[in-house]
Amino acid sequence: MKLKVDHQADALYLTLVEKPASESEEVSPGIVVDFDDSDRVVGIEMLHLSKRAAESDVHRLLFESVPQSG
């Protein structure tokens, strides 16, 4: 997985799989999901990032993994 913040485009992109997108769907205003040829999600884009998160939060990203149960 790869997370990219593009300040010029004011967008955040989460790459789930390094495959080209063949189709995109805006699932909510400013939230775009990219799909491959097999309809699997390959990435998620969040537009208008500066309106959704404080700039200080964009520069400080926290990753958290939840332990698997079982």
PDB file of N, CA, C and O in Angstrom:
ATOM      1  N   MET A   1       0.835  -1.175   0.000  1.00  0.00           N
ATOM      2  CA  MET A   1       0.000   0.000   0.000  1.00  0.00           C
ATOM      3  C   MET A   1       0.878   1.236   0.000  1.00  0.00           C
ATOM      4  O   MET A   1       1.978   1.250   0.554  1.00  0.00           O
ATOM      5  N   LYS A   2       0.359   2.268  -0.637  1.00  0.00           N
ATOM      6  CA  LYS A   2       1.106   3.518  -0.706  1.00  0.00           C
ATOM      7  C   LYS A   2       0.115   4.672  -0.538  1.00  0.00           C
ATOM      8  O   LYS A   2      -0.969   4.664  -1.119  1.00  0.00           O
ATOM      9  N   LEU A   3       0.501   5.649   0.256  1.00  0.00           N
ATOM     10  CA  LEU A   3      -0.322   6.831   0.490  1.00  0.00           C
ATOM     11  C   LEU A   3       0.424   8.032  -0.066  1.00  0.00           C
ATOM     12  O   LEU A   3       1.584   8.259   0.276  1.00  0.00           O
ATOM     13  N   LYS A   4      -0.238   8.803  -0.922  1.00  0.00           N
ATOM     14  CA  LYS A   4       0.387   9.971  -1.539  1.00  0.00           C
ATOM     15  C   LYS A   4      -0.494  11.191  -1.307  1.00  0.00           C
ATOM     16  O   LYS A   4      -1.696  11.162  -1.569  1.00  0.00           O
ATOM     17  N   VAL A   5       0.123  12.270  -0.810  1.00  0.00           N
ATOM     18  CA  VAL A   5      -0.568  13.543  -0.645  1.00  0.00           C
ATOM     19  C   VAL A   5      -0.036  14.479  -1.720  1.00  0.00           C
ATOM     20  O   VAL A   5       1.163  14.751  -1.777  1.00  0.00           O
ATOM     21  N   ASP A   6      -0.930  14.971  -2.571  1.00  0.00           N
ATOM     22  CA  ASP A   6      -0.568  15.896  -3.640  1.00  0.00           C
ATOM     23  C   ASP A   6      -1.110  17.265  -3.257  1.00  0.00           C
ATOM     24  O   ASP A   6      -2.300  17.536  -3.419  1.00  0.00           O
ATOM     25  N   HIS A   7      -0.228  18.132  -2.744  1.00  0.00           N
ATOM     26  CA  HIS A   7      -0.670  19.448  -2.266  1.00  0.00           C
ATOM     27  C   HIS A   7      -1.143  20.327  -3.411  1.00  0.00           C
ATOM     28  O   HIS A   7      -2.059  21.129  -3.228  1.00  0.00           O
ATOM     29  N   GLN A   8      -0.547  20.201  -4.578  1.00  0.00           N
ATOM     30  CA  GLN A   8      -0.954  21.011  -5.721  1.00  0.00           C
ATOM     31  C   GLN A   8      -2.363  20.638  -6.177  1.00  0.00           C
ATOM     32  O   GLN A   8      -3.163  21.514  -6.506  1.00  0.00           O
ATOM     33  N   ALA A   9      -2.661  19.364  -6.196  1.00  0.00           N
ATOM     34  CA  ALA A   9      -3.995  18.906  -6.590  1.00  0.00           C
ATOM     35  C   ALA A   9      -4.972  18.930  -5.423  1.00  0.00           C
ATOM     36  O   ALA A   9      -6.174  18.744  -5.613  1.00  0.00           O
ATOM     37  N   ASP A  10      -4.457  19.162  -4.204  1.00  0.00           N
ATOM     38  CA  ASP A  10      -5.267  19.161  -2.982  1.00  0.00           C
ATOM     39  C   ASP A  10      -6.001  17.824  -2.833  1.00  0.00           C
ATOM     40  O   ASP A  10      -7.213  17.771  -2.625  1.00  0.00           O
ATOM     41  N   ALA A  11      -5.218  16.753  -2.948  1.00  0.00           N
ATOM     42  CA  ALA A  11      -5.803  15.417  -2.940  1.00  0.00           C
ATOM     43  C   ALA A  11      -4.902  14.431  -2.210  1.00  0.00           C
ATOM     44  O   ALA A  11      -3.695  14.637  -2.078  1.00  0.00           O
ATOM     45  N   LEU A  12      -5.523  13.357  -1.743  1.00  0.00           N
ATOM     46  CA  LEU A  12      -4.832  12.238  -1.115  1.00  0.00           C
ATOM     47  C   LEU A  12      -5.199  10.998  -1.913  1.00  0.00           C
ATOM     48  O   LEU A  12      -6.365  10.804  -2.260  1.00  0.00           O
ATOM     49  N   TYR A  13      -4.214  10.157  -2.206  1.00  0.00           N
ATOM     50  CA  TYR A  13      -4.486   8.932  -2.952  1.00  0.00           C
ATOM     51  C   TYR A  13      -3.896   7.748  -2.212  1.00  0.00           C
ATOM     52  O   TYR A  13      -2.714   7.741  -1.867  1.00  0.00           O
ATOM     53  N   LEU A  14      -4.723   6.755  -1.974  1.00  0.00           N
ATOM     54  CA  LEU A  14      -4.300   5.512  -1.345  1.00  0.00           C
ATOM     55  C   LEU A  14      -4.265   4.432  -2.425  1.00  0.00           C
ATOM     56  O   LEU A  14      -5.299   4.036  -2.963  1.00  0.00           O
ATOM     57  N   THR A  15      -3.052   3.965  -2.729  1.00  0.00           N
ATOM     58  CA  THR A  15      -2.878   2.880  -3.691  1.00  0.00           C
ATOM     59  C   THR A  15      -2.925   1.572  -2.921  1.00  0.00           C
ATOM     60  O   THR A  15      -2.119   1.353  -2.017  1.00  0.00           O
ATOM     61  N   LEU A  16      -3.851   0.712  -3.270  1.00  0.00           N
ATOM     62  CA  LEU A  16      -3.966  -0.592  -2.625  1.00  0.00           C
ATOM     63  C   LEU A  16      -3.178  -1.651  -3.382  1.00  0.00           C
ATOM     64  O   LEU A  16      -2.560  -2.529  -2.780  1.00  0.00           O
ATOM     65  N   VAL A  17      -3.207  -1.560  -4.706  1.00  0.00           N
ATOM     66  CA  VAL A  17      -2.538  -2.519  -5.579  1.00  0.00           C
ATOM     67  C   VAL A  17      -1.911  -1.737  -6.728  1.00  0.00           C
ATOM     68  O   VAL A  17      -2.543  -0.834  -7.277  1.00  0.00           O
ATOM     69  N   GLU A  18      -0.680  -2.073  -7.097  1.00  0.00           N
ATOM     70  CA  GLU A  18       0.000  -1.394  -8.204  1.00  0.00           C
ATOM     71  C   GLU A  18      -0.491  -1.943  -9.543  1.00  0.00           C
ATOM     72  O   GLU A  18       0.256  -2.604 -10.264  1.00  0.00           O
ATOM     73  N   LYS A  19      -1.745  -1.665  -9.864  1.00  0.00           N
ATOM     74  CA  LYS A  19      -2.343  -2.067 -11.134  1.00  0.00           C
ATOM     75  C   LYS A  19      -3.046  -0.851 -11.707  1.00  0.00           C
ATOM     76  O   LYS A  19      -3.516   0.002 -10.954  1.00  0.00           O
ATOM     77  N   PRO A  20      -3.125  -0.759 -13.022  1.00  0.00           N
ATOM     78  CA  PRO A  20      -3.825   0.387 -13.614  1.00  0.00           C
ATOM     79  C   PRO A  20      -5.327   0.307 -13.370  1.00  0.00           C
ATOM     80  O   PRO A  20      -5.915  -0.775 -13.348  1.00  0.00           O
ATOM     81  N   ALA A  21      -5.922   1.460 -13.191  1.00  0.00           N
ATOM     82  CA  ALA A  21      -7.375   1.528 -13.026  1.00  0.00           C
ATOM     83  C   ALA A  21      -8.029   1.529 -14.402  1.00  0.00           C
ATOM     84  O   ALA A  21      -7.569   2.211 -15.317  1.00  0.00           O
ATOM     85  N   SER A  22      -9.086   0.773 -14.537  1.00  0.00           N
ATOM     86  CA  SER A  22      -9.822   0.754 -15.800  1.00  0.00           C
ATOM     87  C   SER A  22     -11.152   1.479 -15.676  1.00  0.00           C
ATOM     88  O   SER A  22     -11.789   1.810 -16.675  1.00  0.00           O
ATOM     89  N   GLU A  23     -11.564   1.721 -14.430  1.00  0.00           N
ATOM     90  CA  GLU A  23     -12.837   2.397 -14.195  1.00  0.00           C
ATOM     91  C   GLU A  23     -12.767   3.120 -12.853  1.00  0.00           C
ATOM     92  O   GLU A  23     -12.094   2.668 -11.927  1.00  0.00           O
ATOM     93  N   SER A  24     -13.466   4.239 -12.762  1.00  0.00           N
ATOM     94  CA  SER A  24     -13.525   5.003 -11.514  1.00  0.00           C
ATOM     95  C   SER A  24     -14.971   5.324 -11.206  1.00  0.00           C
ATOM     96  O   SER A  24     -15.797   5.492 -12.103  1.00  0.00           O
ATOM     97  N   GLU A  25     -15.262   5.407  -9.909  1.00  0.00           N
ATOM     98  CA  GLU A  25     -16.623   5.748  -9.479  1.00  0.00           C
ATOM     99  C   GLU A  25     -16.541   6.707  -8.296  1.00  0.00           C
ATOM    100  O   GLU A  25     -15.864   6.432  -7.305  1.00  0.00           O
ATOM    101  N   GLU A  26     -17.234   7.829  -8.411  1.00  0.00           N
ATOM    102  CA  GLU A  26     -17.314   8.766  -7.293  1.00  0.00           C
ATOM    103  C   GLU A  26     -18.396   8.251  -6.355  1.00  0.00           C
ATOM    104  O   GLU A  26     -19.584   8.345  -6.666  1.00  0.00           O
ATOM    105  N   VAL A  27     -17.998   7.714  -5.223  1.00  0.00           N
ATOM    106  CA  VAL A  27     -18.929   7.066  -4.302  1.00  0.00           C
ATOM    107  C   VAL A  27     -19.566   8.054  -3.329  1.00  0.00           C
ATOM    108  O   VAL A  27     -20.593   7.761  -2.718  1.00  0.00           O
ATOM    109  N   SER A  28     -18.956   9.210  -3.193  1.00  0.00           N
ATOM    110  CA  SER A  28     -19.431  10.291  -2.339  1.00  0.00           C
ATOM    111  C   SER A  28     -18.780  11.542  -2.909  1.00  0.00           C
ATOM    112  O   SER A  28     -17.753  11.430  -3.579  1.00  0.00           O
ATOM    113  N   PRO A  29     -19.331  12.728  -2.674  1.00  0.00           N
ATOM    114  CA  PRO A  29     -18.711  13.920  -3.240  1.00  0.00           C
ATOM    115  C   PRO A  29     -17.223  14.028  -2.875  1.00  0.00           C
ATOM    116  O   PRO A  29     -16.865  14.128  -1.701  1.00  0.00           O
ATOM    117  N   GLY A  30     -16.371  14.007  -3.903  1.00  0.00           N
ATOM    118  CA  GLY A  30     -14.933  14.137  -3.694  1.00  0.00           C
ATOM    119  C   GLY A  30     -14.210  12.877  -3.289  1.00  0.00           C
ATOM    120  O   GLY A  30     -13.011  12.924  -3.013  1.00  0.00           O
ATOM    121  N   ILE A  31     -14.904  11.737  -3.243  1.00  0.00           N
ATOM    122  CA  ILE A  31     -14.290  10.443  -2.916  1.00  0.00           C
ATOM    123  C   ILE A  31     -14.439   9.536  -4.141  1.00  0.00           C
ATOM    124  O   ILE A  31     -15.547   9.161  -4.525  1.00  0.00           O
ATOM    125  N   VAL A  32     -13.294   9.194  -4.744  1.00  0.00           N
ATOM    126  CA  VAL A  32     -13.303   8.422  -5.987  1.00  0.00           C
ATOM    127  C   VAL A  32     -12.609   7.083  -5.743  1.00  0.00           C
ATOM    128  O   VAL A  32     -11.504   7.034  -5.204  1.00  0.00           O
ATOM    129  N   VAL A  33     -13.265   6.010  -6.143  1.00  0.00           N
ATOM    130  CA  VAL A  33     -12.714   4.662  -6.014  1.00  0.00           C
ATOM    131  C   VAL A  33     -12.335   4.179  -7.417  1.00  0.00           C
ATOM    132  O   VAL A  33     -13.145   4.243  -8.341  1.00  0.00           O
ATOM    133  N   ASP A  34     -11.104   3.699  -7.567  1.00  0.00           N
ATOM    134  CA  ASP A  34     -10.615   3.171  -8.838  1.00  0.00           C
ATOM    135  C   ASP A  34     -10.652   1.654  -8.819  1.00  0.00           C
ATOM    136  O   ASP A  34     -10.297   1.028  -7.821  1.00  0.00           O
ATOM    137  N   PHE A  35     -11.087   1.063  -9.936  1.00  0.00           N
ATOM    138  CA  PHE A  35     -11.222  -0.386 -10.075  1.00  0.00           C
ATOM    139  C   PHE A  35     -10.362  -0.883 -11.230  1.00  0.00           C
ATOM    140  O   PHE A  35     -10.127  -0.156 -12.195  1.00  0.00           O
ATOM    141  N   ASP A  36      -9.891  -2.131 -11.128  1.00  0.00           N
ATOM    142  CA  ASP A  36      -9.158  -2.751 -12.231  1.00  0.00           C
ATOM    143  C   ASP A  36     -10.137  -3.464 -13.160  1.00  0.00           C
ATOM    144  O   ASP A  36     -11.352  -3.357 -12.993  1.00  0.00           O
ATOM    145  N   ASP A  37      -9.601  -4.191 -14.138  1.00  0.00           N
ATOM    146  CA  ASP A  37     -10.446  -4.901 -15.111  1.00  0.00           C
ATOM    147  C   ASP A  37     -11.320  -5.971 -14.478  1.00  0.00           C
ATOM    148  O   ASP A  37     -12.327  -6.367 -15.066  1.00  0.00           O
ATOM    149  N   SER A  38     -10.958  -6.447 -13.290  1.00  0.00           N
ATOM    150  CA  SER A  38     -11.729  -7.489 -12.598  1.00  0.00           C
ATOM    151  C   SER A  38     -12.647  -6.909 -11.528  1.00  0.00           C
ATOM    152  O   SER A  38     -13.153  -7.643 -10.679  1.00  0.00           O
ATOM    153  N   ASP A  39     -12.863  -5.589 -11.565  1.00  0.00           N
ATOM    154  CA  ASP A  39     -13.721  -4.883 -10.601  1.00  0.00           C
ATOM    155  C   ASP A  39     -13.203  -4.937  -9.171  1.00  0.00           C
ATOM    156  O   ASP A  39     -13.981  -4.818  -8.225  1.00  0.00           O
ATOM    157  N   ARG A  40     -11.892  -5.116  -9.007  1.00  0.00           N
ATOM    158  CA  ARG A  40     -11.281  -5.047  -7.677  1.00  0.00           C
ATOM    159  C   ARG A  40     -10.799  -3.622  -7.447  1.00  0.00           C
ATOM    160  O   ARG A  40     -10.329  -2.961  -8.374  1.00  0.00           O
ATOM    161  N   VAL A  41     -10.917  -3.153  -6.214  1.00  0.00           N
ATOM    162  CA  VAL A  41     -10.480  -1.800  -5.874  1.00  0.00           C
ATOM    163  C   VAL A  41      -8.953  -1.759  -5.901  1.00  0.00           C
ATOM    164  O   VAL A  41      -8.289  -2.566  -5.251  1.00  0.00           O
ATOM    165  N   VAL A  42      -8.402  -0.800  -6.667  1.00  0.00           N
ATOM    166  CA  VAL A  42      -6.949  -0.643  -6.724  1.00  0.00           C
ATOM    167  C   VAL A  42      -6.500   0.640  -6.033  1.00  0.00           C
ATOM    168  O   VAL A  42      -5.328   0.778  -5.682  1.00  0.00           O
ATOM    169  N   GLY A  43      -7.430   1.586  -5.833  1.00  0.00           N
ATOM    170  CA  GLY A  43      -7.060   2.829  -5.178  1.00  0.00           C
ATOM    171  C   GLY A  43      -8.262   3.668  -4.796  1.00  0.00           C
ATOM    172  O   GLY A  43      -9.364   3.480  -5.311  1.00  0.00           O
ATOM    173  N   ILE A  44      -8.028   4.591  -3.888  1.00  0.00           N
ATOM    174  CA  ILE A  44      -9.075   5.490  -3.398  1.00  0.00           C
ATOM    175  C   ILE A  44      -8.496   6.898  -3.366  1.00  0.00           C
ATOM    176  O   ILE A  44      -7.410   7.112  -2.829  1.00  0.00           O
ATOM    177  N   GLU A  45      -9.216   7.857  -3.939  1.00  0.00           N
ATOM    178  CA  GLU A  45      -8.764   9.245  -3.974  1.00  0.00           C
ATOM    179  C   GLU A  45      -9.727  10.128  -3.185  1.00  0.00           C
ATOM    180  O   GLU A  45     -10.946  10.006  -3.305  1.00  0.00           O
ATOM    181  N   MET A  46      -9.162  11.007  -2.386  1.00  0.00           N
ATOM    182  CA  MET A  46      -9.949  11.978  -1.627  1.00  0.00           C
ATOM    183  C   MET A  46      -9.567  13.359  -2.146  1.00  0.00           C
ATOM    184  O   MET A  46      -8.425  13.790  -1.990  1.00  0.00           O
ATOM    185  N   LEU A  47     -10.515  14.048  -2.758  1.00  0.00           N
ATOM    186  CA  LEU A  47     -10.294  15.381  -3.305  1.00  0.00           C
ATOM    187  C   LEU A  47     -10.624  16.441  -2.267  1.00  0.00           C
ATOM    188  O   LEU A  47     -11.292  16.155  -1.274  1.00  0.00           O
ATOM    189  N   HIS A  48     -10.159  17.662  -2.491  1.00  0.00           N
ATOM    190  CA  HIS A  48     -10.408  18.797  -1.588  1.00  0.00           C
ATOM    191  C   HIS A  48      -9.907  18.489  -0.176  1.00  0.00           C
ATOM    192  O   HIS A  48     -10.603  18.730   0.811  1.00  0.00           O
ATOM    193  N   LEU A  49      -8.700  17.957  -0.102  1.00  0.00           N
ATOM    194  CA  LEU A  49      -8.123  17.514   1.165  1.00  0.00           C
ATOM    195  C   LEU A  49      -8.031  18.634   2.194  1.00  0.00           C
ATOM    196  O   LEU A  49      -8.274  18.408   3.379  1.00  0.00           O
ATOM    197  N   SER A  50      -7.682  19.841   1.750  1.00  0.00           N
ATOM    198  CA  SER A  50      -7.517  20.957   2.693  1.00  0.00           C
ATOM    199  C   SER A  50      -8.823  21.324   3.383  1.00  0.00           C
ATOM    200  O   SER A  50      -8.800  21.917   4.461  1.00  0.00           O
ATOM    201  N   LYS A  51      -9.949  20.986   2.790  1.00  0.00           N
ATOM    202  CA  LYS A  51     -11.252  21.255   3.415  1.00  0.00           C
ATOM    203  C   LYS A  51     -11.670  20.127   4.354  1.00  0.00           C
ATOM    204  O   LYS A  51     -12.581  20.298   5.165  1.00  0.00           O
ATOM    205  N   ARG A  52     -11.008  18.978   4.247  1.00  0.00           N
ATOM    206  CA  ARG A  52     -11.385  17.797   5.026  1.00  0.00           C
ATOM    207  C   ARG A  52     -10.490  17.577   6.244  1.00  0.00           C
ATOM    208  O   ARG A  52     -10.903  16.959   7.224  1.00  0.00           O
ATOM    209  N   ALA A  53      -9.251  18.094   6.171  1.00  0.00           N
ATOM    210  CA  ALA A  53      -8.295  17.865   7.261  1.00  0.00           C
ATOM    211  C   ALA A  53      -7.430  19.101   7.451  1.00  0.00           C
ATOM    212  O   ALA A  53      -7.104  19.807   6.496  1.00  0.00           O
ATOM    213  N   ALA A  54      -7.074  19.342   8.683  1.00  0.00           N
ATOM    214  CA  ALA A  54      -6.165  20.457   8.975  1.00  0.00           C
ATOM    215  C   ALA A  54      -4.810  20.157   8.338  1.00  0.00           C
ATOM    216  O   ALA A  54      -4.397  19.000   8.268  1.00  0.00           O
ATOM    217  N   GLU A  55      -4.113  21.207   7.869  1.00  0.00           N
ATOM    218  CA  GLU A  55      -2.833  21.008   7.195  1.00  0.00           C
ATOM    219  C   GLU A  55      -1.823  20.306   8.105  1.00  0.00           C
ATOM    220  O   GLU A  55      -1.019  19.499   7.640  1.00  0.00           O
ATOM    221  N   SER A  56      -1.868  20.615   9.392  1.00  0.00           N
ATOM    222  CA  SER A  56      -0.938  19.953  10.315  1.00  0.00           C
ATOM    223  C   SER A  56      -1.193  18.452  10.379  1.00  0.00           C
ATOM    224  O   SER A  56      -0.253  17.678  10.556  1.00  0.00           O
ATOM    225  N   ASP A  57      -2.438  18.031  10.239  1.00  0.00           N
ATOM    226  CA  ASP A  57      -2.752  16.600  10.249  1.00  0.00           C
ATOM    227  C   ASP A  57      -2.265  15.903   8.984  1.00  0.00           C
ATOM    228  O   ASP A  57      -1.890  14.732   9.023  1.00  0.00           O
ATOM    229  N   VAL A  58      -2.270  16.625   7.859  1.00  0.00           N
ATOM    230  CA  VAL A  58      -1.817  16.048   6.594  1.00  0.00           C
ATOM    231  C   VAL A  58      -0.315  15.779   6.632  1.00  0.00           C
ATOM    232  O   VAL A  58       0.154  14.831   6.004  1.00  0.00           O
ATOM    233  N   HIS A  59       0.439  16.593   7.353  1.00  0.00           N
ATOM    234  CA  HIS A  59       1.883  16.408   7.444  1.00  0.00           C
ATOM    235  C   HIS A  59       2.267  15.365   8.497  1.00  0.00           C
ATOM    236  O   HIS A  59       3.417  14.930   8.544  1.00  0.00           O
ATOM    237  N   ARG A  60       1.324  14.967   9.331  1.00  0.00           N
ATOM    238  CA  ARG A  60       1.594  14.006  10.402  1.00  0.00           C
ATOM    239  C   ARG A  60       0.617  12.849  10.241  1.00  0.00           C
ATOM    240  O   ARG A  60      -0.526  12.921  10.694  1.00  0.00           O
ATOM    241  N   LEU A  61       1.069  11.800   9.601  1.00  0.00           N
ATOM    242  CA  LEU A  61       0.215  10.645   9.356  1.00  0.00           C
ATOM    243  C   LEU A  61       0.524   9.556  10.374  1.00  0.00           C
ATOM    244  O   LEU A  61       1.687   9.292  10.678  1.00  0.00           O
ATOM    245  N   LEU A  62      -0.511   8.933  10.893  1.00  0.00           N
ATOM    246  CA  LEU A  62      -0.362   7.867  11.874  1.00  0.00           C
ATOM    247  C   LEU A  62      -0.965   6.594  11.289  1.00  0.00           C
ATOM    248  O   LEU A  62      -2.118   6.584  10.859  1.00  0.00           O
ATOM    249  N   PHE A  63      -0.187   5.536  11.277  1.00  0.00           N
ATOM    250  CA  PHE A  63      -0.655   4.248  10.782  1.00  0.00           C
ATOM    251  C   PHE A  63      -0.849   3.317  11.967  1.00  0.00           C
ATOM    252  O   PHE A  63       0.008   3.223  12.846  1.00  0.00           O
ATOM    253  N   GLU A  64      -1.963   2.644  11.980  1.00  0.00           N
ATOM    254  CA  GLU A  64      -2.273   1.747  13.082  1.00  0.00           C
ATOM    255  C   GLU A  64      -2.794   0.436  12.534  1.00  0.00           C
ATOM    256  O   GLU A  64      -3.695   0.431  11.694  1.00  0.00           O
ATOM    257  N   SER A  65      -2.251  -0.662  12.987  1.00  0.00           N
ATOM    258  CA  SER A  65      -2.724  -1.988  12.611  1.00  0.00           C
ATOM    259  C   SER A  65      -3.479  -2.578  13.792  1.00  0.00           C
ATOM    260  O   SER A  65      -3.021  -2.529  14.933  1.00  0.00           O
ATOM    261  N   VAL A  66      -4.619  -3.123  13.499  1.00  0.00           N
ATOM    262  CA  VAL A  66      -5.423  -3.770  14.532  1.00  0.00           C
ATOM    263  C   VAL A  66      -5.060  -5.255  14.528  1.00  0.00           C
ATOM    264  O   VAL A  66      -5.083  -5.890  13.473  1.00  0.00           O
ATOM    265  N   PRO A  67      -4.725  -5.817  15.692  1.00  0.00           N
ATOM    266  CA  PRO A  67      -4.347  -7.231  15.740  1.00  0.00           C
ATOM    267  C   PRO A  67      -5.491  -8.127  15.264  1.00  0.00           C
ATOM    268  O   PRO A  67      -6.667  -7.840  15.487  1.00  0.00           O
ATOM    269  N   GLN A  68      -5.114  -9.201  14.611  1.00  0.00           N
ATOM    270  CA  GLN A  68      -6.112 -10.176  14.143  1.00  0.00           C
ATOM    271  C   GLN A  68      -6.605 -10.980  15.333  1.00  0.00           C
ATOM    272  O   GLN A  68      -5.830 -11.354  16.213  1.00  0.00           O
ATOM    273  N   SER A  69      -7.886 -11.235  15.346  1.00  0.00           N
ATOM    274  CA  SER A  69      -8.437 -12.074  16.409  1.00  0.00           C
ATOM    275  C   SER A  69      -8.409 -13.536  15.955  1.00  0.00           C
ATOM    276  O   SER A  69      -8.473 -13.823  14.760  1.00  0.00           O
ATOM    277  N   GLY A  70      -8.317 -14.422  16.885  1.00  0.00           N
ATOM    278  CA  GLY A  70      -8.401 -15.820  16.505  1.00  0.00           C
ATOM    279  C   GLY A  70      -7.295 -16.582  16.981  1.00  0.00           C
ATOM    280  O   GLY A  70      -7.226 -17.787  16.737  1.00  0.00           O
TER     281      GLY A  70
END
